[in-house]
Amino acid sequence: MSLKLWKRTDSELKNLQGIMTVAPEMTEFFKIVCRVARTDASVLIRGETGTGKELAARALHRLSPRRDGPWQAINCATLTSEMLASELFGHIKGAFTGAIAERKGLFALANKGSLFLDEVAEISLENQARLLRVLQERMYVPVGATQAISADVRVISATNKGLREEVERGKFREDLMYRIRVVKLFLPRLVDRAGDIEALTWHFIDEFNQQGFREITGVERETMEAMLEYEWPGNIRELRNALEGAFAIGEGPVLKLIELPPEISGIGVYKSFSSYTEKDLERERILKALENNNGKKALAAEELGISRATLWRKMREHRISK
């Protein structure tokens, strides 16, 4: 069965500090980021995993008057409450077991710059109280110390949770919520960004082509169709990873459906790539076309781009029941 290729449309990607898009929704987001960057207001970025929250936070810093100051970032969900307090505010020698020397925290290291707090909803209530003091008084106290230190830091936070719901559950302080979300930005999901799945697919293909071990010049039509139909719960990060994996396991100049992860392609769930043949793939295509058209052979043949007689012959070859 000859492959039908998806026609490439070279839409011009807009680029804001590494955030790539062709979507009108994101163009409006870019404008807001550029306006907010001029201020020193605390910003909360909402968005699902993989939508580019840290890239947006970096853009706010790089476009701001603090651009020449330090940039620091931390994922608040990866540390215990005690360790996070030490990372953020520093500690003095002997503050806790293992504190054998004084250590500066991120608020000290980010002085005159910006600090990005990813997964801010995961901060413990105790550390929320400490963070609130920084935002209210521009002062903090290192763990184990008694004397407050001034902090000239812009705080940019991000979360994929609704802070209002966390407040209602007693997991997040309401006064802190208002302090960190003076400005609230929302990053849409990849599937809600018109044209971005296709445009970013070609962008990442061009990027991986530069590595030299494989050059993809075309995408099979049903491969792109599967990608456009998929929900992409991991958003841009998942799209990039899927294409990187396809480059690694496949070969030749065409990106094929079988090279994508099974949750995207819908095939090969119980077979490894190495054991899956072109004949297997052809059978899967026929079955999928029949399913899409409620078993109607004429419509299935049209979808596959073959005659009805050819479809009947291939069904016999693959032992597909009538």
Backbone bond lengths (Angstrom), bond angles and torsions (degrees), N, CA, C in turn:
res aa  C-N    CA-C-N  psi(-1)  N-CA   C-N-CA  omega(-1)  CA-C   N-CA-C  phi
1 M - - - 1.461 - - 1.527 108.88 -
2 S 1.334 118.29 122.46 1.454 120.57 -178.51 1.522 110.22 -71.39
3 L 1.319 115.07 145.42 1.452 120.13 -178.50 1.524 110.36 -80.59
4 K 1.326 116.23 137.65 1.454 120.94 173.77 1.518 107.43 -102.32
5 L 1.320 116.80 124.61 1.452 121.63 -174.85 1.521 111.67 -94.75
6 W 1.317 114.86 147.89 1.456 122.30 176.22 1.528 108.47 -78.82
7 K 1.302 117.06 131.27 1.455 120.18 -179.86 1.519 110.01 -75.22
8 R 1.316 115.15 125.42 1.468 120.22 -178.08 1.521 110.79 -76.59
9 T 1.323 115.53 130.62 1.459 120.66 172.84 1.523 107.30 -109.84
10 D 1.299 116.61 116.26 1.465 121.08 -175.60 1.524 110.65 -84.27
11 S 1.334 115.26 71.53 1.463 119.33 174.88 1.522 108.46 -71.06
12 E 1.309 116.50 139.71 1.461 120.39 -177.60 1.523 110.05 -78.11
13 L 1.317 115.77 119.18 1.459 120.95 179.63 1.514 110.24 -76.82
14 K 1.324 115.85 132.23 1.461 120.58 170.43 1.525 107.54 -86.29
15 N 1.326 116.46 146.51 1.462 121.75 -174.28 1.519 110.07 -131.89
16 L 1.333 115.41 117.18 1.457 120.15 173.77 1.521 108.11 -116.96
17 Q 1.328 116.17 98.12 1.460 121.17 176.32 1.529 112.15 52.54
18 G 1.343 116.27 40.39 1.457 120.69 176.81 1.513 114.62 97.82
19 I 1.318 118.72 -8.89 1.468 122.01 174.71 1.519 107.27 -88.34
20 M 1.348 115.94 116.54 1.461 121.25 -175.01 1.524 110.46 -106.27
21 T 1.330 116.97 138.88 1.457 119.20 -178.81 1.529 111.66 -164.74
22 V 1.342 114.66 157.37 1.464 121.59 166.48 1.521 109.89 -120.71
23 A 1.326 116.87 0.03 1.459 121.91 -172.35 1.527 111.87 -78.82
24 P 1.324 117.72 134.28 1.474 120.64 176.47 1.530 112.05 -58.74
25 E 1.355 116.46 -34.44 1.467 119.88 179.85 1.529 110.90 -60.58
26 M 1.330 116.46 -38.29 1.452 120.67 -178.22 1.535 111.24 -77.86
27 T 1.300 117.48 -29.20 1.462 120.05 176.42 1.521 109.95 -61.38
28 E 1.319 116.11 -41.13 1.467 120.64 176.66 1.530 110.44 -66.32
29 F 1.327 116.61 -38.32 1.467 121.13 177.09 1.532 110.09 -60.94
30 F 1.327 116.98 -41.94 1.471 121.41 178.75 1.528 110.82 -58.21
31 K 1.325 116.44 -43.93 1.461 120.36 -178.83 1.523 111.27 -61.70
32 I 1.330 115.73 -41.05 1.468 119.63 -179.57 1.524 110.28 -67.04
33 V 1.331 117.23 -43.20 1.467 121.04 178.68 1.525 110.39 -57.69
34 C 1.310 116.82 -44.94 1.468 120.26 -179.21 1.526 111.83 -63.23
35 R 1.339 117.13 -36.02 1.458 119.65 178.41 1.524 111.39 -71.90
36 V 1.339 116.23 -44.61 1.464 120.92 -177.69 1.528 110.98 -66.59
37 A 1.339 116.95 -32.63 1.467 121.11 -177.66 1.524 111.80 -60.66
38 R 1.323 117.85 -25.82 1.463 120.27 -177.77 1.524 112.39 -69.60
39 T 1.335 116.18 -21.73 1.463 121.61 -175.47 1.526 110.67 -95.52
40 D 1.335 115.15 179.39 1.463 120.79 176.77 1.531 110.69 -112.78
41 A 1.336 116.22 16.39 1.460 120.86 -175.73 1.525 111.66 -68.62
42 S 1.338 116.64 145.99 1.462 121.20 173.36 1.519 108.79 -67.78
43 V 1.326 116.13 140.63 1.463 121.32 -175.11 1.520 109.81 -125.58
44 L 1.321 116.67 136.92 1.466 123.00 171.76 1.519 107.87 -112.94
45 I 1.323 116.52 123.74 1.462 122.28 178.48 1.519 108.57 -104.59
46 R 1.317 116.38 120.23 1.459 122.12 176.86 1.519 109.25 -101.18
47 G 1.330 115.70 146.60 1.456 119.71 177.14 1.505 110.46 165.10
48 E 1.328 115.76 155.18 1.454 120.77 179.55 1.521 110.88 -69.52
49 T 1.333 115.37 165.14 1.458 121.63 176.39 1.530 110.05 -56.97
50 G 1.338 115.48 132.89 1.464 120.08 175.62 1.511 115.43 86.30
51 T 1.330 118.27 6.41 1.470 119.82 -178.86 1.526 112.39 -85.01
52 G 1.337 117.13 -13.26 1.461 119.44 177.74 1.513 114.53 105.17
53 K 1.345 116.78 33.73 1.466 119.71 -177.15 1.532 112.32 -64.57
54 E 1.339 116.85 -40.91 1.465 118.12 -180.00 1.523 111.25 -68.91
55 L 1.326 117.89 -36.07 1.458 120.18 175.59 1.528 111.04 -61.42
56 A 1.334 116.02 -39.93 1.467 119.87 178.07 1.527 110.60 -65.44
57 A 1.340 115.95 -39.98 1.462 119.80 178.61 1.526 110.66 -64.71
58 R 1.331 117.11 -42.13 1.466 120.72 177.39 1.528 110.83 -62.28
59 A 1.329 116.35 -37.89 1.463 119.87 178.48 1.525 110.37 -62.82
60 L 1.327 117.28 -41.34 1.461 120.95 177.82 1.525 110.76 -59.54
61 H 1.334 116.34 -40.44 1.467 120.07 179.28 1.528 111.60 -69.89
62 R 1.323 116.81 -47.76 1.463 120.48 -174.30 1.524 113.06 -68.77
63 L 1.326 117.34 -22.80 1.457 121.14 179.60 1.524 112.35 -96.53
64 S 1.331 116.58 0.52 1.459 121.61 -174.09 1.525 111.98 -95.77
65 P 1.338 117.94 167.43 1.470 120.75 173.25 1.528 112.92 -61.97
66 R 1.344 117.29 -14.06 1.464 121.46 179.61 1.533 111.95 -90.32
67 R 1.299 118.08 9.12 1.475 121.67 -171.90 1.523 113.11 -56.64
68 D 1.317 117.31 -29.67 1.459 120.31 -179.55 1.527 112.28 -86.92
69 G 1.320 116.64 -5.23 1.455 121.18 176.95 1.520 110.72 -88.07
70 P 1.337 117.54 175.34 1.466 120.86 -177.19 1.522 112.96 -71.19
71 W 1.318 113.96 153.41 1.475 123.35 174.09 1.518 108.01 -118.95
72 Q 1.317 116.59 126.55 1.459 121.61 177.53 1.527 108.51 -130.21
73 A 1.327 116.34 147.82 1.466 121.22 -178.77 1.518 109.75 -144.28
74 I 1.332 115.66 148.74 1.454 120.53 178.29 1.523 109.35 -151.42
75 N 1.336 116.44 143.59 1.460 122.16 173.28 1.518 107.63 -94.13
76 C 1.302 116.80 110.68 1.468 122.12 -173.43 1.521 112.89 -70.39
77 A 1.323 117.80 -14.65 1.466 120.70 -177.19 1.519 112.62 -85.13
78 T 1.321 118.02 -8.35 1.469 120.23 -172.37 1.522 113.80 -96.04
79 L 1.337 118.60 -4.51 1.462 121.40 -174.74 1.516 111.42 -124.62
80 T 1.330 115.84 153.53 1.458 120.25 172.29 1.521 109.11 -67.86
81 S 1.324 117.01 165.80 1.461 121.03 -179.22 1.521 111.28 -58.83
82 E 1.328 117.38 -43.60 1.464 121.42 -179.02 1.521 111.76 -65.01
83 M 1.334 115.88 -44.33 1.457 119.85 -179.31 1.529 111.62 -68.07
84 L 1.333 116.76 -36.73 1.465 119.76 179.03 1.525 110.32 -65.55
85 A 1.341 116.52 -40.65 1.471 119.76 177.59 1.520 110.69 -59.70
86 S 1.328 116.22 -42.43 1.458 120.76 178.77 1.524 111.29 -65.21
87 E 1.345 116.75 -42.45 1.460 120.73 -179.88 1.524 111.43 -64.29
88 L 1.329 116.96 -39.63 1.461 120.22 -176.29 1.523 112.77 -78.91
89 F 1.331 115.84 -46.64 1.464 119.88 -169.52 1.529 113.80 -109.16
90 G 1.328 116.84 -6.39 1.444 120.19 -177.43 1.521 111.49 78.15
91 H 1.318 117.58 177.55 1.467 121.17 177.75 1.523 109.65 -151.85
92 I 1.319 114.59 160.86 1.455 119.81 175.43 1.523 108.82 -96.96
93 K 1.302 115.80 164.45 1.459 121.05 178.74 1.523 110.30 -59.80
94 G 1.338 115.55 131.00 1.457 121.18 178.75 1.508 115.16 81.59
95 A 1.342 116.91 9.01 1.475 119.95 -177.98 1.520 111.57 -63.33
96 F 1.320 117.18 -30.86 1.459 122.44 177.97 1.513 107.96 -158.64
97 T 1.314 116.16 171.14 1.463 120.67 -179.40 1.525 110.26 -58.18
98 G 1.314 116.51 125.71 1.455 120.79 -179.21 1.514 114.01 96.18
99 A 1.343 117.41 -9.53 1.468 120.52 178.07 1.524 108.82 -83.20
100 I 1.319 116.21 80.17 1.467 121.07 -173.29 1.524 111.85 -86.57
101 A 1.313 116.82 -7.89 1.464 120.10 178.94 1.525 109.27 -153.17
102 E 1.315 115.15 158.38 1.456 119.98 176.44 1.524 109.99 -67.26
103 R 1.322 116.11 144.46 1.462 119.74 -178.99 1.516 110.58 -139.84
104 K 1.326 115.96 134.23 1.458 120.59 175.74 1.525 110.24 -78.35
105 G 1.317 115.74 143.86 1.454 120.86 177.45 1.520 111.44 -96.49
106 L 1.327 115.57 -179.93 1.459 120.51 -176.01 1.523 113.03 -67.02
107 F 1.328 116.93 -29.52 1.469 117.97 177.46 1.525 110.87 -65.83
108 A 1.313 116.60 -33.75 1.467 119.91 175.73 1.526 110.39 -72.91
109 L 1.327 116.61 -42.13 1.460 120.74 -177.51 1.531 112.23 -70.41
110 A 1.340 116.18 -25.64 1.472 120.38 -178.62 1.522 112.62 -95.91
111 N 1.331 118.21 10.56 1.460 120.75 -177.27 1.530 110.87 -56.98
112 K 1.316 115.85 133.22 1.476 124.94 -176.00 1.531 112.04 73.29
113 G 1.340 117.35 7.19 1.456 120.98 -179.47 1.521 111.58 -129.60
114 S 1.339 115.22 -143.43 1.461 121.26 -175.51 1.522 110.53 -128.94
115 L 1.335 116.06 147.16 1.464 123.15 177.52 1.522 108.36 -124.36
116 F 1.319 116.20 125.24 1.465 122.23 179.94 1.521 109.89 -103.44
117 L 1.329 116.23 121.10 1.460 122.81 179.12 1.521 108.66 -107.35
118 D 1.330 116.79 97.80 1.465 120.94 178.30 1.522 109.36 -81.58
119 E 1.326 116.80 148.76 1.470 123.01 -177.54 1.523 110.60 53.20
120 V 1.327 115.60 49.28 1.464 120.75 -175.85 1.527 112.49 -64.32
121 A 1.321 117.47 -23.50 1.466 120.65 -179.98 1.523 112.55 -67.53
122 E 1.333 117.64 -13.35 1.461 121.58 -178.39 1.528 113.13 -89.47
123 I 1.321 118.03 -1.46 1.466 120.76 179.65 1.519 109.91 -69.34
124 S 1.336 116.93 137.93 1.468 121.79 179.37 1.525 110.24 -66.78
125 L 1.322 116.41 158.32 1.467 121.03 179.93 1.527 111.20 -60.09
126 E 1.336 117.40 -35.95 1.459 120.57 179.00 1.526 110.69 -62.94
127 N 1.323 116.98 -45.91 1.458 119.78 179.18 1.520 112.13 -72.85
128 Q 1.323 116.96 -25.40 1.466 119.59 174.82 1.523 110.46 -62.51
129 A 1.348 116.11 -39.24 1.467 120.20 178.47 1.529 110.46 -63.73
130 R 1.334 116.79 -39.70 1.464 120.55 178.08 1.533 111.02 -65.76
131 L 1.322 115.29 -42.39 1.466 119.87 -179.58 1.522 110.51 -65.83
132 L 1.321 116.82 -37.97 1.462 120.73 179.19 1.524 110.70 -59.66
133 R 1.336 116.01 -40.30 1.466 119.31 -179.69 1.530 110.97 -63.47
134 V 1.318 116.85 -39.76 1.466 119.86 178.59 1.522 110.29 -60.67
135 L 1.320 116.02 -44.95 1.457 120.26 -176.31 1.531 111.67 -71.30
136 Q 1.339 117.31 -32.73 1.456 120.63 -178.72 1.526 112.51 -82.06
137 E 1.339 116.39 -44.70 1.458 121.17 -170.67 1.522 114.14 -110.69
138 R 1.338 116.42 -6.73 1.466 121.17 -174.68 1.530 111.10 57.49
139 M 1.322 115.05 36.94 1.462 121.74 179.39 1.526 108.90 -138.45
140 Y 1.342 116.37 151.69 1.458 121.18 174.77 1.524 108.67 -147.81
141 V 1.327 115.19 160.98 1.464 121.55 179.60 1.523 107.93 -121.15
142 P 1.327 119.03 120.64 1.467 120.47 176.28 1.521 111.08 -58.94
143 V 1.323 116.64 152.41 1.463 121.59 -179.93 1.528 109.11 -59.71
144 G 1.339 115.52 127.62 1.459 121.34 179.02 1.510 114.31 87.99
145 A 1.339 117.89 -8.93 1.463 121.59 -178.59 1.528 110.56 -95.51
146 T 1.309 116.19 172.22 1.471 121.50 178.21 1.523 111.78 -121.80
147 Q 1.312 116.86 -20.37 1.456 120.62 -176.02 1.520 110.69 -96.63
148 A 1.340 115.31 131.10 1.461 121.18 -178.97 1.525 111.20 -77.91
149 I 1.317 115.61 150.10 1.466 123.19 179.61 1.522 107.99 -122.10
150 S 1.308 116.69 139.66 1.468 119.97 -179.86 1.529 110.48 -74.07
151 A 1.313 115.14 151.99 1.471 120.99 -178.41 1.520 109.48 -136.57
152 D 1.310 116.10 119.48 1.465 121.88 174.94 1.523 107.24 -109.53
153 V 1.332 115.76 81.41 1.462 122.03 -172.76 1.523 109.35 -136.50
154 R 1.322 115.50 134.67 1.466 118.61 170.76 1.524 108.23 -88.90
155 V 1.316 116.45 128.24 1.459 121.47 -178.24 1.530 109.44 -100.86
156 I 1.323 114.98 124.40 1.462 122.72 174.58 1.524 106.80 -118.48
157 S 1.312 117.48 125.56 1.462 121.84 -176.02 1.516 110.24 -118.12
158 A 1.334 115.18 161.96 1.465 120.29 177.32 1.514 109.50 -147.28
159 T 1.313 116.00 150.72 1.458 121.62 177.08 1.517 109.63 -160.05
160 N 1.339 115.71 154.29 1.466 119.34 171.57 1.523 110.74 -104.03
161 K 1.340 116.19 8.52 1.463 121.71 178.68 1.522 109.98 -106.73
162 G 1.326 115.51 156.78 1.455 120.61 173.71 1.523 109.62 -83.37
163 L 1.331 117.21 114.99 1.465 119.17 -176.91 1.529 112.09 -65.96
164 R 1.322 117.37 -31.63 1.468 119.37 177.55 1.516 110.24 -59.73
165 E 1.328 116.96 -43.62 1.475 120.27 177.96 1.525 110.83 -65.37
166 E 1.339 117.54 -37.43 1.465 120.67 177.94 1.524 110.96 -66.35
167 V 1.319 117.33 -35.48 1.469 121.16 175.80 1.522 110.07 -63.96
168 E 1.321 116.90 -45.10 1.467 121.03 -179.70 1.519 111.85 -63.84
169 R 1.344 117.30 -28.78 1.460 121.79 178.43 1.530 112.05 -84.17
170 G 1.319 117.05 -3.21 1.451 120.87 -179.03 1.509 113.54 77.94
171 K 1.343 117.23 17.19 1.456 121.83 -177.85 1.528 112.90 -96.49
172 F 1.332 116.18 -12.50 1.460 118.97 -176.28 1.521 109.36 -144.25
173 R 1.325 115.35 138.77 1.457 121.07 -178.50 1.533 110.72 -72.29
174 E 1.328 115.65 132.25 1.455 119.54 -179.29 1.517 111.40 -66.95
175 D 1.360 117.43 -39.32 1.464 119.27 -179.57 1.527 111.39 -65.54
176 L 1.344 117.39 -34.65 1.453 120.27 176.89 1.524 111.18 -70.20
177 M 1.325 116.60 -37.49 1.463 120.48 178.61 1.527 110.39 -55.72
178 Y 1.329 116.34 -45.95 1.457 119.28 -179.17 1.526 111.91 -66.96
179 R 1.331 116.24 -32.41 1.462 120.35 -179.01 1.534 112.75 -70.68
180 I 1.344 116.73 -39.57 1.467 118.57 -175.23 1.522 112.66 -86.88
181 R 1.334 117.38 -15.56 1.469 117.87 179.90 1.529 111.80 -115.62
182 V 1.334 115.44 48.06 1.461 119.67 172.51 1.520 108.85 -56.81
183 V 1.339 115.02 -41.14 1.466 121.28 171.27 1.521 107.22 -121.36
184 K 1.323 116.82 131.72 1.460 121.63 179.70 1.521 109.28 -115.33
185 L 1.321 115.71 122.16 1.458 121.70 177.30 1.523 109.24 -112.61
186 F 1.315 116.76 144.61 1.462 120.98 -179.09 1.518 110.12 -124.76
187 L 1.335 115.90 124.77 1.466 121.84 176.36 1.524 109.24 -96.18
188 P 1.332 118.25 119.59 1.469 120.10 -179.28 1.526 112.26 -70.09
189 R 1.329 115.77 158.41 1.467 122.12 175.84 1.524 109.43 -65.99
190 L 1.327 115.24 157.74 1.463 119.77 179.05 1.524 110.85 -57.83
191 V 1.346 118.10 -42.14 1.471 120.39 -177.25 1.523 112.24 -69.03
192 D 1.329 117.82 -14.30 1.459 120.99 177.88 1.528 112.30 -97.37
193 R 1.325 116.61 5.00 1.464 121.57 -179.59 1.531 108.45 -105.09
194 A 1.324 115.70 98.48 1.469 121.79 -171.78 1.522 112.05 -55.68
195 G 1.341 115.49 121.44 1.452 121.90 175.44 1.513 115.50 87.05
196 D 1.342 117.62 -8.58 1.464 119.45 -172.30 1.526 114.06 -76.49
197 I 1.334 118.35 -29.16 1.470 118.66 178.91 1.528 109.51 -60.86
198 E 1.318 116.19 -49.65 1.471 119.77 -179.29 1.522 111.12 -67.87
199 A 1.333 117.07 -47.02 1.465 120.18 -176.25 1.523 111.63 -63.29
200 L 1.329 117.09 -41.84 1.466 119.90 -179.69 1.524 111.32 -73.10
201 T 1.328 117.16 -29.76 1.474 119.71 174.90 1.519 110.00 -58.79
202 W 1.330 116.98 -49.10 1.469 120.28 179.28 1.529 110.84 -66.22
203 H 1.317 116.66 -36.50 1.468 120.08 178.85 1.528 110.68 -61.62
204 F 1.346 116.33 -46.15 1.463 119.40 -179.25 1.535 111.28 -70.64
205 I 1.342 117.19 -34.56 1.466 119.74 175.60 1.528 109.85 -60.72
206 D 1.330 116.83 -45.65 1.471 120.19 178.25 1.528 110.65 -61.24
207 E 1.322 116.14 -38.57 1.466 120.47 179.55 1.526 111.14 -64.55
208 F 1.328 116.94 -47.65 1.472 120.28 -178.42 1.529 111.72 -71.46
209 N 1.329 117.12 -27.91 1.468 119.44 176.28 1.529 111.22 -59.38
210 Q 1.322 115.78 -30.01 1.466 120.02 -178.05 1.525 112.09 -68.40
211 Q 1.342 117.55 -16.96 1.460 119.80 -179.17 1.519 112.28 -73.64
212 G 1.334 117.21 -19.26 1.444 120.86 168.69 1.511 118.13 90.33
213 F 1.327 119.64 -12.51 1.462 118.54 -177.73 1.520 112.87 -87.28
214 R 1.314 117.48 -16.30 1.464 121.37 175.02 1.511 108.19 -156.92
215 E 1.351 116.28 140.44 1.455 120.11 176.87 1.521 109.32 -121.63
216 I 1.318 115.72 117.64 1.463 121.74 177.52 1.521 108.37 -98.77
217 T 1.323 115.89 125.88 1.461 121.39 -179.81 1.526 112.43 -113.84
218 G 1.337 117.23 -11.27 1.457 120.79 -179.22 1.517 111.72 -146.92
219 V 1.321 115.42 157.55 1.466 122.24 178.02 1.522 108.14 -124.08
220 E 1.313 115.58 127.70 1.462 121.13 177.48 1.529 109.41 -57.96
221 R 1.320 115.76 140.21 1.462 119.52 -176.25 1.512 112.90 -56.46
222 E 1.334 117.09 -47.84 1.462 118.80 -177.36 1.524 111.61 -71.00
223 T 1.331 118.00 -19.84 1.452 120.98 174.44 1.520 110.10 -67.34
224 M 1.327 116.62 -49.56 1.458 119.85 178.44 1.519 111.06 -65.22
225 E 1.325 117.26 -37.29 1.468 119.95 178.41 1.516 111.03 -61.44
226 A 1.338 116.54 -41.84 1.462 120.49 177.99 1.528 110.64 -64.10
227 M 1.321 116.50 -39.12 1.464 120.17 179.71 1.526 111.52 -67.66
228 L 1.322 116.40 -36.53 1.463 120.03 179.48 1.523 111.98 -72.42
229 E 1.336 116.56 -26.68 1.465 120.58 -179.93 1.529 112.62 -84.58
230 Y 1.310 116.96 -20.51 1.468 121.79 -175.60 1.534 110.35 -73.54
231 E 1.345 116.85 148.38 1.462 121.48 -175.42 1.530 113.79 -81.18
232 W 1.319 118.82 -19.57 1.467 123.87 -179.94 1.532 112.97 51.03
233 P 1.331 117.51 64.41 1.470 119.71 179.25 1.523 113.15 -61.64
234 G 1.341 117.18 -25.01 1.464 120.83 176.84 1.507 113.40 -92.18
235 N 1.349 116.44 3.00 1.454 123.90 173.92 1.531 113.30 56.93
236 I 1.352 117.39 -140.73 1.461 120.43 -171.98 1.519 111.46 -62.25
237 R 1.323 116.61 -37.14 1.466 120.04 179.47 1.526 110.84 -61.65
238 E 1.333 116.93 -42.07 1.462 120.53 179.24 1.517 111.25 -67.10
239 L 1.330 117.63 -39.14 1.460 121.42 178.33 1.524 110.68 -61.40
240 R 1.317 116.53 -47.13 1.462 120.18 -179.76 1.526 111.00 -62.96
241 N 1.337 116.42 -43.58 1.468 119.89 179.91 1.517 112.09 -63.72
242 A 1.342 116.99 -38.95 1.466 121.03 179.68 1.525 110.59 -62.96
243 L 1.321 116.38 -41.22 1.465 120.08 -179.68 1.524 111.35 -72.64
244 E 1.312 117.10 -36.65 1.470 119.63 176.64 1.521 110.32 -62.63
245 G 1.350 116.51 -40.65 1.456 120.56 177.09 1.515 111.92 -65.31
246 A 1.337 117.27 -38.75 1.468 121.34 179.05 1.521 110.58 -63.81
247 F 1.315 116.73 -40.63 1.464 120.19 176.50 1.521 110.60 -60.55
248 A 1.324 116.38 -38.27 1.463 120.57 -174.37 1.523 112.74 -72.93
249 I 1.341 117.28 -42.20 1.464 119.20 -172.52 1.523 113.63 -93.58
250 G 1.327 117.63 -19.78 1.456 120.37 -176.86 1.521 112.39 -97.00
251 E 1.318 115.12 -178.84 1.454 120.70 176.50 1.518 108.92 -151.52
252 G 1.312 115.73 162.02 1.457 120.38 179.30 1.512 111.92 92.32
253 P 1.339 116.46 172.39 1.459 121.54 -173.15 1.527 115.46 -85.54
254 V 1.343 117.31 0.21 1.464 119.99 -176.91 1.526 110.11 -117.73
255 L 1.326 115.91 130.32 1.470 121.18 174.21 1.523 108.09 -77.85
256 K 1.344 116.11 118.88 1.458 121.23 -175.16 1.515 111.28 -106.95
257 L 1.319 114.39 157.11 1.460 120.83 -177.67 1.520 111.83 -58.61
258 I 1.318 116.71 -40.06 1.458 121.63 -176.34 1.534 112.42 -64.28
259 E 1.336 116.56 -19.91 1.465 120.44 -178.07 1.521 112.68 -80.88
260 L 1.327 117.40 -13.26 1.451 121.35 178.90 1.530 110.42 -83.70
261 P 1.331 118.09 156.36 1.467 120.23 175.89 1.524 110.77 -56.95
262 P 1.337 118.01 147.56 1.467 121.24 -174.93 1.522 114.70 -59.66
263 E 1.348 117.05 -29.25 1.462 117.63 179.38 1.521 111.67 -68.34
264 I 1.327 116.92 -19.98 1.466 121.24 177.07 1.522 110.81 -93.34
265 S 1.330 116.23 -46.93 1.464 120.55 -176.19 1.527 113.13 -76.47
266 G 1.334 116.06 -29.70 1.467 119.49 -176.78 1.509 113.09 77.05
267 I 1.341 117.96 9.68 1.461 121.14 179.55 1.522 109.34 -130.93
268 G 1.284 114.88 160.92 1.457 120.23 173.46 1.508 114.47 71.07
269 V 1.330 118.09 21.83 1.456 120.19 -177.55 1.518 111.64 -61.26
270 Y 1.316 117.00 -35.49 1.462 120.61 -176.29 1.522 112.66 -108.82
271 K 1.342 115.87 12.20 1.461 118.81 -179.80 1.505 109.69 -128.66
272 S 1.288 117.11 141.36 1.452 119.96 174.83 1.515 108.85 -74.83
273 F 1.332 115.94 158.39 1.462 119.99 -179.70 1.520 111.20 -59.67
274 S 1.328 115.81 -39.38 1.461 119.61 -175.51 1.524 112.86 -65.27
275 S 1.354 117.07 -26.73 1.460 119.69 -177.35 1.531 112.01 -95.73
276 Y 1.324 117.65 -3.77 1.464 122.26 -176.24 1.521 108.75 -92.21
277 T 1.320 118.11 119.55 1.459 122.50 -176.46 1.520 111.14 -99.33
278 E 1.334 115.17 170.41 1.465 120.11 175.70 1.526 110.67 -62.27
279 K 1.323 116.35 -32.63 1.458 119.87 177.96 1.520 110.54 -65.67
280 D 1.331 116.10 -41.34 1.470 120.08 176.09 1.521 110.33 -59.96
281 L 1.319 115.13 -44.01 1.457 120.19 -178.03 1.523 111.35 -64.41
282 E 1.328 117.19 -40.94 1.448 120.79 178.47 1.527 110.82 -61.97
283 R 1.323 116.20 -42.23 1.463 120.01 178.04 1.532 111.00 -61.14
284 E 1.339 115.74 -42.20 1.464 119.98 179.29 1.527 110.62 -63.76
285 R 1.328 116.47 -38.81 1.457 119.70 179.31 1.527 111.26 -62.85
286 I 1.308 115.57 -43.16 1.468 119.93 -179.53 1.527 110.54 -64.26
287 L 1.325 115.72 -46.64 1.462 119.74 179.12 1.530 111.60 -59.67
288 K 1.328 115.39 -41.74 1.461 119.81 179.84 1.523 111.14 -64.93
289 A 1.351 117.03 -41.73 1.465 120.55 179.51 1.526 111.20 -64.79
290 L 1.335 116.49 -40.75 1.463 120.26 177.11 1.515 111.65 -63.87
291 E 1.325 115.51 -40.27 1.469 119.53 179.10 1.524 110.50 -66.28
292 N 1.332 116.42 -42.01 1.464 120.27 -179.36 1.519 112.12 -62.56
293 N 1.339 116.58 -26.98 1.466 120.72 -174.95 1.531 112.68 -113.95
294 N 1.345 115.06 24.11 1.467 120.86 175.88 1.525 113.17 54.52
295 G 1.336 116.20 35.14 1.462 121.25 176.41 1.507 115.55 81.00
296 K 1.332 117.66 3.43 1.467 120.63 -178.34 1.530 108.88 -79.33
297 K 1.341 115.66 114.72 1.462 121.02 -171.31 1.527 112.67 -65.33
298 A 1.326 116.90 -40.34 1.467 119.64 -177.03 1.531 110.33 -62.98
299 L 1.332 116.55 -44.04 1.465 120.22 -179.74 1.524 111.26 -69.31
300 A 1.341 115.87 -37.82 1.467 119.91 178.37 1.524 110.67 -64.55
301 A 1.343 116.37 -42.29 1.464 120.78 178.86 1.523 110.72 -62.47
302 E 1.336 115.77 -39.99 1.468 119.88 179.25 1.529 110.39 -64.07
303 E 1.325 116.98 -42.49 1.469 120.63 178.30 1.528 111.38 -61.82
304 L 1.331 115.80 -38.39 1.460 120.47 -178.70 1.524 113.05 -79.16
305 G 1.319 116.05 -13.00 1.459 119.63 179.91 1.515 112.96 77.51
306 I 1.348 117.39 28.41 1.467 121.44 179.45 1.521 108.74 -129.90
307 S 1.328 115.45 168.46 1.463 119.14 178.77 1.525 109.65 -77.35
308 R 1.340 115.35 163.30 1.460 119.30 179.05 1.523 110.73 -65.66
309 A 1.347 116.51 -36.33 1.469 120.22 179.12 1.526 110.67 -63.74
310 T 1.341 115.77 -40.84 1.467 119.52 178.39 1.524 110.29 -64.85
311 L 1.335 116.34 -38.51 1.463 119.45 178.45 1.524 110.61 -62.36
312 W 1.340 117.52 -44.73 1.473 120.52 178.84 1.538 110.13 -59.48
313 R 1.329 116.52 -43.76 1.465 119.86 -179.30 1.531 111.41 -62.88
314 K 1.317 115.93 -43.48 1.457 119.30 -179.22 1.524 111.51 -69.35
315 M 1.320 117.04 -32.03 1.466 119.62 176.46 1.523 110.13 -64.04
316 R 1.349 116.09 -39.98 1.467 119.53 177.57 1.534 110.45 -65.24
317 E 1.344 115.73 -42.12 1.475 119.23 -179.57 1.525 111.44 -61.67
318 H 1.307 115.82 -37.31 1.461 120.00 -176.58 1.538 112.56 -94.08
319 R 1.338 114.79 3.60 1.469 119.99 179.20 1.525 111.60 56.90
320 I 1.323 114.71 45.64 1.465 120.28 176.18 1.499 108.17 -93.16
321 S 1.305 116.61 124.58 1.456 122.28 -176.37 1.512 112.17 -62.64
322 K 1.327 116.12 143.68 1.467 120.50 176.38 1.528 110.92 -72.52
